Amino acid sequence: MARTHIIGTGSYAPAQVLTNQDLERLVDTSDAWIRERTGIQERRQAAPDEATSDLAVQASRHALEMAGVAPGDLDLIVVGTVTADMPMPSCAALVQAKLGAKRAFAFDVSAACAGGLYALSVADQFVRTGQVKRALVVGADLLTRAVDWTDRNTCVLFGDGAGALVLGAEPDAEDDAMAPRGILSTHLRTDGELANLLCIPAGGSRTPVTADNVDANLHKLKMNGKEVFRFAVRALVESTQASLGVHGMDTTQVDHVIAHQANLRILEAVMERLEIPKEKCWLNLHKYGNTSSASLPMSLDEAQRAGRLKRGDVIAMMAIGAGMAWGSAVVRW
Ligand code: ACO
């Protein structure tokens, strides 16, 4: 059976750097508090004339170049985002047009910080069944546009970015018979009863953006950080154990963890509970903060370009975000 392989990776972060010291001038916080509680040192902020599709296109071009795939050869584009350029059309449609990927059908997936993983899982199904040959998966978000810059509980956490992956169907090679390569499986979960833990209340059909709602800051991100933290650790551990279990693997067989970058303490707690040495977890949140759906594909791209991923390595991927929506994937590189 053909299996989905990740044949190209790319990422893009806007040039503007916002340091913890910059945030000290905005809210009552300190570099020491942010580093100690989150591991974040700085994040990127999109320029006023940049929108999500602009970042997505830059990351996509890098991924297409690595894969040696022309935009015109793409059959599918899936963008994970909660900060599309506009409510409609989809960010994916705008990316398709900018890339000139004329043959590709394109749509967005909304799973907040799990958006990159959800988009990967959706695209994998199309490739696996043979319906498409080449797919582009993007995670891109500009959460700096959605945060309340007067709320120290949230504004220190997020940054802007985009990550992209090109997927292709490849038949198993002969030497892969015992250990097939590619995306082995994805495992997605949602608990909508936890929707209030992390949300942007206004701007949808329930609560429109009116002057009163804007005055009340309802168009900005709200979060119960403590509960999200607690839930995230448990959910990521359980999901990863379940994913590996499907393949008869345990965590000793994991060579790399590519995880959504929300908080260093979340990742350390997850690695400890999974009994995976923390050096195996790729980290970039110190320089980008939480880039939402972008963080997982950006991390994979960085690890790949740093030469860390070797043929046959087992990668455990994991992500969680508003919904709550979370999941994991097992990939043999
Ligand atoms: N600077 C200084 N003090 C702060 C700041 C800040 N930026 N933010 C909060 N505080 C204060 C609080 O007001 C509180 O003060 P109080 O005790 O006087 O009331 C104190 O610090 C402790 O606050 P806690 O909420 O207990 O701090 P905690 O150690 O839980 O860290 C944090 C807060 C960093 C938000 C943490 O809960 C967290 O990371 N949660 C996960 C949230 C997350 O990652 N969300 C991203 C989206 S979902 C996802 O990606 C998984």
Residues whose N, C-alpha, C, O or C-beta is under 5 A from the ligand:
A	BS01	ACO	D28 T29 S30 W33 R37 T38 C113 R152 N153 V156 G225 K226 V228 F229 A232 A262 N263 I320 G321 A322
